[in-house]
Amino acid sequence: MKESIETALEANSIYRNYQGGYFKTLISPEESSGEMAVIEMVLPEGAEPPLHLHENEDETFYVLEGEMAFNIDGEQRTAKPGDAVFAPRKVPHTFKIMSKQATFITVITPGALWNYFIEFSTPATGELQVFPPMGPPPLELVAQLTSRLSEAYGVTFL
């Protein structure tokens, strides 16, 4: 799964497979002196993260297609195309994709969490496709993801 960050940066315009969907880096941390990362994501219903919080970064979501339900510190909010939602650092949040799939832009500030997306994705080849999950991920993968997110990126699952 690992790929050098330099290779990923060189392929800034290339799509990457992630959680049954794909993403494209629009602005990498390197391009913003680490201040931010901007990612366009297409994910299927069922590929959502559990409730979590970030110690180090804020996230902003801008919905392009589909519908998403957000829980930010216990407050529920539905977002449709053209809506933006802000999830501040150190505040529990999650989202649920309410349509078959959703296309959205995620702005991560500062941008170091972008490295997680590169680390746990693969370069997309051929036609871009979205596949809904066929059940929960293997326990070993969940353990690896949660451990890496916690240790390297300051993300706590609740």
C-alpha positions as CSV (number, residue, x, y, z in Angstrom):
1,M,0.0,0.0,0.0
2,K,2.8,2.4,0.7
3,E,4.1,4.6,-2.0
4,S,6.6,7.4,-1.8
5,I,5.1,10.9,-1.2
6,E,7.3,12.2,-4.0
7,T,5.8,9.8,-6.5
8,A,2.3,10.8,-5.4
9,L,3.1,14.5,-5.7
10,E,4.4,13.9,-9.2
11,A,1.1,12.3,-10.0
12,N,-0.9,15.1,-8.6
13,S,-3.4,15.0,-11.4
14,I,-3.8,11.2,-11.2
15,Y,-6.8,9.6,-9.5
16,R,-6.2,7.1,-6.7
17,N,-8.5,4.2,-5.5
18,Y,-9.7,4.6,-2.0
19,Q,-12.4,2.8,0.1
20,G,-14.4,1.6,-2.9
21,G,-14.2,5.0,-4.7
22,Y,-11.4,7.3,-5.8
23,F,-9.9,10.7,-5.2
24,K,-7.8,13.3,-6.9
25,T,-5.4,15.7,-5.1
26,L,-6.2,19.2,-6.1
27,I,-3.7,20.9,-3.8
28,S,-1.1,18.9,-1.9
29,P,0.5,20.0,1.3
30,E,3.8,20.6,-0.5
31,E,2.1,23.1,-2.8
32,S,0.8,25.1,0.2
33,S,3.9,24.9,2.5
34,G,2.0,22.4,4.6
35,E,-0.9,24.7,5.3
36,M,-3.6,22.7,3.6
37,A,-4.6,19.9,1.3
38,V,-7.6,19.9,-1.1
39,I,-8.9,16.5,-2.3
40,E,-11.8,15.8,-4.6
41,M,-13.4,12.5,-3.5
42,V,-16.0,10.1,-5.0
43,L,-17.1,7.5,-2.4
44,P,-19.9,5.0,-2.3
45,E,-22.6,4.8,0.3
46,G,-21.2,2.7,3.1
47,A,-17.6,3.9,2.9
48,E,-18.0,6.4,5.7
49,P,-15.6,6.8,8.7
50,P,-16.8,6.1,12.2
51,L,-17.2,8.9,14.7
52,H,-13.8,10.4,15.3
53,L,-11.9,13.6,16.0
54,H,-8.7,15.1,14.8
55,E,-6.2,16.6,17.2
56,N,-4.3,18.6,14.5
57,E,-6.6,19.6,11.6
58,D,-9.9,21.1,10.6
59,E,-11.9,19.6,7.8
60,T,-14.2,21.4,5.4
61,F,-16.5,19.4,3.1
62,Y,-18.1,20.9,0.0
63,V,-20.7,18.6,-1.7
64,L,-20.6,18.5,-5.5
65,E,-23.0,15.5,-6.2
66,G,-25.2,13.3,-4.0
67,E,-26.4,13.9,-0.4
68,M,-24.5,13.5,2.8
69,A,-25.6,13.6,6.5
70,F,-23.0,15.0,8.9
71,N,-22.8,14.7,12.7
72,I,-20.6,17.5,14.1
73,D,-20.4,17.4,17.8
74,G,-23.8,15.8,18.1
75,E,-25.4,18.3,15.7
76,Q,-27.0,16.7,12.6
77,R,-26.8,18.4,9.2
78,T,-27.7,17.3,5.7
79,A,-25.7,18.6,2.8
80,K,-26.6,18.6,-0.8
81,P,-24.7,19.9,-3.9
82,G,-23.5,23.4,-3.2
83,D,-23.5,23.0,0.6
84,A,-20.4,23.2,2.8
85,V,-19.8,21.8,6.2
86,F,-17.0,22.6,8.7
87,A,-15.6,20.0,11.2
88,P,-13.2,21.8,13.6
89,R,-10.3,20.0,15.1
90,K,-10.8,18.3,18.5
91,V,-14.6,18.0,17.8
92,P,-16.2,14.6,17.2
93,H,-17.6,14.2,13.7
94,T,-18.6,11.8,11.0
95,F,-20.6,11.7,7.9
96,K,-23.0,9.3,6.1
97,I,-23.5,9.1,2.4
98,M,-27.2,9.2,1.8
99,S,-27.2,8.6,-2.0
100,K,-25.7,5.8,-4.0
101,Q,-22.4,7.7,-4.0
102,A,-21.2,11.3,-3.3
103,T,-18.7,13.6,-4.9
104,F,-17.3,16.1,-2.6
105,I,-14.2,18.3,-1.9
106,T,-12.4,18.0,1.4
107,V,-10.2,20.8,2.6
108,I,-7.8,19.7,5.3
109,T,-6.0,22.4,7.3
110,P,-3.1,22.0,7.9
111,G,-2.5,19.4,5.2
112,A,-0.5,16.6,6.8
113,L,-3.5,14.2,7.0
114,W,-3.2,14.1,3.2
115,N,-0.4,11.6,3.7
116,Y,-2.8,9.1,5.2
117,F,-4.9,9.2,2.1
118,I,-1.8,8.6,-0.1
119,E,-0.6,5.8,2.2
120,F,-3.9,3.9,2.2
121,S,-4.8,4.3,-1.5
122,T,-3.4,3.0,-4.8
123,P,-3.0,4.6,-8.2
124,A,-6.2,4.2,-10.3
125,T,-5.7,2.5,-13.6
126,G,-8.3,2.2,-16.3
127,E,-11.8,3.4,-16.0
128,L,-12.7,5.0,-12.7
129,Q,-15.3,3.0,-10.8
130,V,-17.2,3.1,-7.5
131,F,-17.9,-0.2,-5.7
132,P,-20.1,-0.2,-2.6
133,P,-18.6,-2.2,0.3
134,M,-19.4,-5.9,0.3
135,G,-19.5,-5.9,4.1
136,P,-17.2,-4.7,6.9
137,P,-13.5,-4.5,6.1
138,P,-11.3,-7.2,7.5
139,L,-10.4,-6.8,11.2
140,E,-6.7,-6.7,10.4
141,L,-7.2,-3.8,8.1
142,V,-9.3,-1.9,10.6
143,A,-6.7,-2.4,13.3
144,Q,-3.9,-1.2,10.9
145,L,-5.9,1.8,9.9
146,T,-6.9,2.9,13.4
147,S,-3.4,2.3,14.8
148,R,-1.8,4.3,12.0
149,L,-4.3,7.1,12.1
150,S,-3.9,7.4,15.9
151,E,-0.2,7.2,16.1
152,A,0.9,9.1,13.0
153,Y,-2.0,11.5,12.5
154,G,-3.6,12.2,15.9
155,V,-7.0,10.8,14.9
156,T,-9.1,9.2,17.7
157,F,-12.0,7.0,17.0
158,L,-14.9,7.3,19.5
